[in-house]
Amino acid sequence: METRRNRDLQVLAGLVALGLVAPFLAYPVFLMKVLCFGLFACAFNLLIGYVGLLSFGHAMFFGFAAYVAGYAVKVPGWPPELALLAAVGVSVVLGFVTGLIAIRRQGIYFAMVTLALSQMVYFYCVQAKFTGGEDGIQAIPRRAMLGLPIANDLVLYYVVLALFVIGFLIIWRTIHSPFGQVLKAIRENEPRAVSLGYAVDRYKLIAFVISAALAGLAGAMKAIVFQLASLTDVSWQMSGEVVLMTLVGGMGTVFGPLVGAAVIITMQNYLAGFGEYVLVIQGVIFVTTVLLFRRGIVGEIVAFAQRTRGDKTPAAGTAGAHGHAAE
């Protein structure tokens, strides 16, 4: 376990080092989009990969937080740091209420409850005045954040990178804590966890709220980066997109969702010339991944490394192909 943790930290340190030089090699706005959706996918993965709960409604946290942050910066003129805190706070409340309702069900019923609640939030955003309806909130100003001129893309990139690392470390610490071990026990055998005396619903609810809060942070960052909050952010298609990112990268792996987000965002960016056929290409890649790389990109890499070392520990994501996810 300690060896695995050390490897994770080494990989994270390498990714941070790469992130520090990345804006000099690629367009900063593109990189910020990858980081925002990477955090969103990691937050979603905390729920499905380590608790075994499939949410089809995570866009409600991502998109509604984007509206809250965008409105707070544009209308009352709040500084971005307060807008981000407000967005995360709203996501925590929304996640708590949603979780109280949804965790009473399991499997497909849980997924359908989250989808229904997400659609309620979507239609509220269509009608609410502060969201701008179908026009959304546009031209969100990039006010100075903690004294930093984030109107500059390069400065904003490093702020987003720092926030991503903080969010990622929260997820990593959660996974490798005693709390995280209980979550994995619930995922593998919930009746047994109940028989051992764990308050299963309470653990699920806390994990759900953490996931919602970090998804909200990702959505708020995305609104500030692109100076836009729209209905696309809160639609059911966005929930499906984060599922795709997680599965392609490797469900139940630490870095898989980030890799999956990078792959999908890169496809959308460089294949934009194909128009709506991008969705067809994504579908083909998704089907190929499910059929040939059932553990996802990172899951397959970890499994290969374990086979090479002769490690008998189940590969990350091995159980995920059968409805669960390994560490």
C-alpha positions as CSV (number, residue, x, y, z in Angstrom):
1,M,0.0,0.0,0.0
2,E,2.8,2.4,0.9
3,T,4.6,1.6,-2.3
4,R,1.5,2.3,-4.3
5,R,1.0,5.6,-2.5
6,N,4.6,6.6,-3.1
7,R,4.2,5.7,-6.8
8,D,1.1,7.9,-7.0
9,L,2.9,10.8,-5.4
10,Q,5.8,10.4,-7.8
11,V,3.5,10.4,-10.8
12,L,1.6,13.4,-9.5
13,A,4.9,15.3,-9.0
14,G,5.9,14.4,-12.6
15,L,2.5,15.6,-13.9
16,V,2.8,18.9,-11.9
17,A,6.3,19.4,-13.3
18,L,4.9,18.8,-16.8
19,G,2.1,21.2,-16.0
20,L,4.5,23.9,-15.1
21,V,6.1,23.9,-18.5
22,A,3.0,22.9,-20.5
23,P,1.7,26.4,-21.3
24,F,4.9,27.1,-23.2
25,L,4.3,24.0,-25.4
26,A,0.5,24.2,-25.9
27,Y,-2.3,26.8,-25.8
28,P,-3.0,27.7,-22.2
29,V,-6.8,27.9,-22.6
30,F,-6.8,24.4,-24.1
31,L,-4.8,23.1,-21.1
32,M,-7.1,24.9,-18.6
33,K,-10.1,23.1,-20.2
34,V,-8.3,19.8,-19.8
35,L,-7.6,20.6,-16.1
36,C,-11.2,21.7,-15.4
37,F,-12.7,18.6,-17.0
38,G,-10.0,16.4,-15.5
39,L,-11.0,17.5,-12.0
40,F,-14.7,17.0,-12.9
41,A,-13.9,13.4,-14.1
42,C,-11.8,12.7,-11.0
43,A,-14.7,13.9,-8.7
44,F,-17.1,11.7,-10.6
45,N,-14.7,8.8,-10.4
46,L,-14.6,9.1,-6.6
47,L,-18.2,8.2,-6.6
48,I,-18.4,5.5,-9.2
49,G,-14.9,4.0,-8.9
50,Y,-14.5,3.9,-5.1
51,V,-18.1,3.7,-3.9
52,G,-19.8,1.9,-6.8
53,L,-22.5,4.6,-7.3
54,L,-23.2,5.5,-10.9
55,S,-24.5,9.1,-11.1
56,F,-26.1,10.3,-14.3
57,G,-26.7,13.8,-12.8
58,H,-23.3,15.1,-12.0
59,A,-23.7,17.9,-14.6
60,M,-26.1,19.6,-12.1
61,F,-23.2,20.3,-9.8
62,F,-20.8,21.3,-12.6
63,G,-23.2,23.5,-14.4
64,F,-25.0,25.1,-11.6
65,A,-21.7,26.0,-9.9
66,A,-20.7,27.6,-13.2
67,Y,-23.9,29.8,-13.1
68,V,-23.3,30.8,-9.5
69,A,-19.7,31.7,-10.0
70,G,-20.4,33.6,-13.2
71,Y,-23.3,35.5,-11.7
72,A,-21.4,36.4,-8.6
73,V,-18.5,37.8,-10.6
74,K,-20.5,39.6,-13.2
75,V,-23.5,41.1,-11.3
76,P,-22.5,41.9,-7.6
77,G,-18.8,42.2,-8.7
78,W,-17.4,39.6,-6.3
79,P,-13.7,38.7,-6.6
80,P,-13.2,35.3,-8.2
81,E,-12.0,33.7,-5.0
82,L,-15.3,34.5,-3.3
83,A,-17.3,33.4,-6.3
84,L,-15.4,30.0,-6.3
85,L,-16.2,29.6,-2.6
86,A,-19.8,30.4,-3.2
87,A,-20.1,28.0,-6.1
88,V,-18.5,25.2,-4.0
89,G,-20.8,26.0,-1.1
90,V,-23.9,25.8,-3.3
91,S,-22.6,22.5,-4.7
92,V,-22.2,21.1,-1.2
93,V,-25.8,22.0,-0.3
94,L,-27.1,20.7,-3.6
95,G,-25.1,17.5,-3.2
96,F,-26.3,17.0,0.4
97,V,-30.0,17.4,-0.6
98,T,-29.5,15.2,-3.7
99,G,-27.5,12.6,-1.8
100,L,-30.2,12.3,0.9
101,I,-32.7,11.4,-1.7
102,A,-30.5,9.3,-4.1
103,I,-28.5,7.1,-1.7
104,R,-31.7,5.4,-0.5
105,R,-31.6,3.5,-3.9
106,Q,-28.9,1.4,-5.5
107,G,-27.8,0.4,-9.0
108,I,-29.9,1.7,-11.9
109,Y,-32.4,3.2,-9.6
110,F,-29.7,5.4,-8.0
111,A,-28.6,6.5,-11.5
112,M,-32.2,7.3,-12.6
113,V,-32.9,9.3,-9.4
114,T,-29.8,11.4,-10.0
115,L,-30.7,11.9,-13.7
116,A,-34.2,13.0,-12.7
117,L,-32.9,15.5,-10.1
118,S,-30.4,16.8,-12.6
119,Q,-33.1,17.4,-15.2
120,M,-35.1,19.4,-12.6
121,V,-32.0,21.6,-12.1
122,Y,-31.7,21.9,-15.8
123,F,-35.2,23.1,-16.3
124,Y,-34.8,25.5,-13.4
125,C,-31.8,27.0,-15.1
126,V,-33.9,27.4,-18.3
127,Q,-36.5,29.4,-16.5
128,A,-34.5,31.3,-13.8
129,K,-33.7,34.9,-14.5
130,F,-30.2,35.0,-13.0
131,T,-29.0,32.3,-15.5
132,G,-29.9,34.2,-18.6
133,G,-32.0,31.3,-19.9
134,E,-30.9,30.0,-23.3
135,D,-28.4,32.8,-23.6
136,G,-26.6,31.9,-20.4
137,I,-24.2,34.3,-18.6
138,Q,-21.8,35.7,-21.1
139,A,-18.8,38.0,-20.9
140,I,-17.9,37.1,-17.3
141,P,-15.2,39.5,-16.3
142,R,-11.8,38.1,-15.1
143,R,-11.3,40.3,-12.0
144,A,-8.1,40.1,-10.1
145,M,-7.9,37.0,-7.9
146,L,-5.9,37.3,-4.7
147,G,-4.1,40.2,-6.4
148,L,-3.2,38.2,-9.4
149,P,-4.1,39.5,-12.9
150,I,-6.0,36.5,-14.2
151,A,-7.1,38.4,-17.3
152,N,-3.7,37.1,-18.5
153,D,-4.2,33.5,-19.8
154,L,-0.8,32.4,-18.5
155,V,-1.4,33.7,-15.0
156,L,-4.9,32.2,-14.9
157,Y,-3.5,28.8,-16.1
158,Y,-1.2,28.6,-13.1
159,V,-4.1,29.5,-10.8
160,V,-6.2,26.7,-12.4
161,L,-3.3,24.3,-12.1
162,A,-3.0,25.1,-8.4
163,L,-6.7,24.6,-7.8
164,F,-6.6,21.3,-9.7
165,V,-3.7,20.0,-7.7
166,I,-5.6,20.9,-4.4
167,G,-8.7,19.2,-5.6
168,F,-6.8,16.1,-6.8
169,L,-5.0,15.9,-3.5
170,I,-8.3,16.0,-1.6
171,I,-9.5,13.0,-3.7
172,W,-6.2,11.2,-3.3
173,R,-6.2,11.6,0.5
174,T,-9.8,10.5,0.7
175,I,-9.1,7.4,-1.3
176,H,-6.1,6.4,0.9
177,S,-7.6,7.2,4.2
178,P,-9.5,4.9,6.6
179,F,-12.6,6.6,5.3
180,G,-11.6,5.6,1.8
181,Q,-11.1,2.0,2.8
182,V,-14.6,1.8,4.2
183,L,-15.9,3.2,0.8
184,K,-14.1,0.4,-1.0
185,A,-15.6,-2.1,1.4
186,I,-19.1,-0.7,0.7
187,R,-18.4,-1.0,-3.0
188,E,-17.2,-4.6,-2.9
189,N,-19.9,-5.9,-0.5
190,E,-22.3,-3.5,1.0
191,P,-24.3,-6.1,3.1
192,R,-21.0,-7.2,4.8
193,A,-20.1,-3.6,5.5
194,V,-23.5,-3.1,7.2
195,S,-23.0,-6.3,9.2
196,L,-19.6,-4.9,10.5
197,G,-21.4,-2.0,11.9
198,Y,-20.6,0.8,9.4
199,A,-23.2,3.5,8.8
200,V,-23.2,2.8,5.1
201,D,-25.6,5.6,4.1
202,R,-23.6,8.2,6.1
203,Y,-20.4,7.1,4.3
204,K,-22.2,7.3,0.9
205,L,-23.6,10.7,1.6
206,I,-20.2,12.1,2.7
207,A,-18.6,10.7,-0.5
208,F,-21.4,12.1,-2.6
209,V,-21.0,15.6,-1.1
210,I,-17.2,15.6,-1.6
211,S,-17.7,14.6,-5.2
212,A,-20.4,17.3,-5.7
213,A,-18.2,19.9,-4.2
214,L,-15.2,19.2,-6.4
215,A,-17.4,18.9,-9.5
216,G,-18.7,22.3,-8.5
217,L,-15.2,23.7,-8.2
218,A,-14.4,22.4,-11.7
219,G,-17.5,24.0,-13.2
220,A,-16.8,27.3,-11.5
221,M,-13.3,27.3,-12.8
222,K,-14.5,26.5,-16.3
223,A,-16.9,29.5,-16.2
224,I,-14.2,31.9,-15.2
225,V,-11.7,30.5,-17.8
226,F,-14.2,30.7,-20.7
227,Q,-16.1,33.7,-19.3
228,L,-19.3,31.8,-20.0
229,A,-21.9,29.7,-18.2
230,S,-24.5,28.0,-20.4
231,L,-27.2,25.3,-20.5
232,T,-24.6,23.0,-22.0
233,D,-22.8,22.8,-18.7
234,V,-25.9,21.5,-16.8
235,S,-27.4,19.3,-19.5
236,W,-27.6,15.5,-19.4
237,Q,-25.1,15.3,-22.2
238,M,-22.5,16.7,-19.9
239,S,-23.2,14.0,-17.4
240,G,-22.7,11.4,-20.2
241,E,-19.5,13.1,-21.3
242,V,-17.9,12.7,-17.8
243,V,-18.9,9.1,-17.8
244,L,-17.2,8.6,-21.1
245,M,-14.0,10.4,-19.8
246,T,-13.9,8.2,-16.8
247,L,-14.4,4.9,-18.7
248,V,-11.9,5.7,-21.4
249,G,-9.2,6.8,-18.9
250,G,-9.8,4.0,-16.4
251,M,-12.6,3.8,-13.8
252,G,-11.4,3.2,-10.3
253,T,-7.8,4.4,-11.1
254,V,-6.3,7.5,-9.6
255,F,-5.1,9.1,-12.8
256,G,-7.4,7.5,-15.3
257,P,-10.1,10.2,-15.3
258,L,-7.5,12.9,-16.0
259,V,-6.1,10.9,-18.9
260,G,-9.6,10.2,-20.2
261,A,-10.5,13.9,-20.0
262,A,-7.3,14.8,-21.9
263,V,-8.2,12.3,-24.6
264,I,-11.8,13.4,-25.1
265,I,-11.0,17.2,-25.0
266,T,-8.1,16.7,-27.4
267,M,-10.5,14.9,-29.8
268,Q,-13.1,17.6,-29.5
269,N,-10.5,20.3,-30.1
270,Y,-8.6,18.8,-33.1
271,L,-11.5,17.0,-34.7
272,A,-13.9,20.0,-34.6
273,G,-13.7,20.3,-38.3
274,F,-15.7,17.1,-38.7
275,G,-18.7,18.8,-37.1
276,E,-21.3,16.5,-35.6
277,Y,-19.3,13.5,-36.8
278,V,-17.1,14.0,-33.8
279,L,-19.8,12.3,-31.7
280,V,-19.7,9.4,-34.1
281,I,-15.9,9.1,-33.7
282,Q,-16.3,9.4,-29.9
283,G,-18.8,6.6,-30.0
284,V,-16.5,4.4,-32.0
285,I,-13.6,5.0,-29.5
286,F,-15.9,4.4,-26.6
287,V,-17.1,1.0,-28.0
288,T,-13.5,0.1,-28.9
289,T,-12.4,0.9,-25.3
290,V,-15.2,-1.1,-23.7
291,L,-14.5,-4.1,-25.9
292,L,-10.7,-4.1,-26.1
293,F,-9.5,-2.1,-23.1
294,R,-12.1,-2.8,-20.5
295,R,-10.0,-1.4,-17.7
296,G,-9.5,1.9,-19.6
297,I,-6.2,3.4,-20.8
298,V,-4.6,3.8,-17.3
299,G,-6.1,0.5,-16.0
300,E,-4.5,-1.5,-18.9
301,I,-1.2,0.2,-18.3
302,V,-1.3,-0.6,-14.5
303,A,-2.4,-4.2,-15.3
304,F,0.5,-4.6,-17.7
305,A,3.0,-3.2,-15.2
306,Q,1.7,-5.6,-12.5
307,R,2.0,-8.6,-14.8
308,T,5.6,-7.5,-15.6
309,R,6.5,-7.3,-11.9
310,G,4.7,-10.5,-11.2
311,D,2.4,-8.6,-8.8
312,K,-0.6,-10.8,-7.7
313,T,-2.7,-7.7,-6.6
314,P,-5.8,-7.2,-8.9
315,A,-5.1,-4.6,-11.5
316,A,-6.8,-1.2,-11.1
317,G,-10.2,-1.3,-12.7
318,T,-10.2,-5.1,-13.1
319,A,-13.4,-5.4,-11.1
320,G,-14.8,-2.4,-12.9
321,A,-15.5,-4.4,-16.0
322,H,-17.9,-6.5,-13.9
323,G,-19.8,-3.6,-12.3
324,H,-17.2,-2.7,-9.6
325,A,-13.9,-0.9,-9.7
326,A,-10.7,-1.9,-8.1
327,E,-8.3,0.5,-6.5
